[in-house]
Amino acid sequence: MKKILLVAVLAVSTLFSADHVIDQKGKTFIPHEITVAVGDTLTFKNSDPFAHNAYTDDEANEFDIGMQSPGTNASVTIKAAGTFSVECAIHPNMLLEVTAK
């Protein structure tokens, strides 16, 4: 019974989650700020002709997509509420502020 309930909860949360595209263009994250819900996905789209990276050291939502080639996408799921910064290890001036509710 517990397994059925867990599967049902996961299915319902997936129905209500959203995918937010963060474009990496001109050595910047577009948009620069975003508010999302826990369970939503951030998809990083590299529209520049050179590699990018996106990472956060936020303990609750820690991720690092690694070296992202031009023309590719990489996605992460928001795990916890809070506010945190996302940076590019290659271009340190790139900054995205994420608020998760």
VENQUI-V519962 format. One record per residue. RES is the residue in one letter. PSI is psi in degrees with one decimal (999 if undefined). Layout:
RES/PSI, RES/PSI
This chain:
M/-40.5, K/-37.9, K/-40.4, I/-42.9, L/-43.1, L/-43.6, V/-40.8, A/-42.7, V/-44.7, L/-40.3, A/-43.0, V/-42.8, S/-33.7, T/-36.1, L/-30.7, F/2.2, S/155.8, A/155.9, D/124.4, H/122.1, V/126.4, I/111.6, D/136.0, Q/101.4, K/136.0, G/33.1, K/42.3, T/155.5, F/131.7, I/113.3, P/171.9, H/-22.0, E/143.6, I/145.2, T/128.9, V/173.2, A/151.9, V/133.3, G/-16.7, D/161.8, T/138.2, L/122.3, T/116.7, F/119.2, K/119.4, N/102.2, S/1.1, D/161.9, P/16.4, F/166.9, A/153.1, H/-179.8, N/154.1, A/130.0, Y/159.5, T/146.0, D/5.4, D/122.5, E/-39.7, A/-23.4, N/25.1, E/132.0, F/160.9, D/112.5, I/-4.3, G/-165.7, M/120.3, Q/115.4, S/156.2, P/141.3, G/6.9, T/164.0, N/150.6, A/136.3, S/148.1, V/151.9, T/135.4, I/124.9, K/-26.1, A/155.1, A/151.7, G/179.5, T/132.9, F/162.8, S/145.2, V/134.4, E/167.8, C/122.8, A/-21.8, I/-38.8, H/91.0, P/-13.9, N/-10.0, M/128.4, L/133.1, L/129.0, E/122.1, V/130.1, T/119.7, A/129.8, K/999
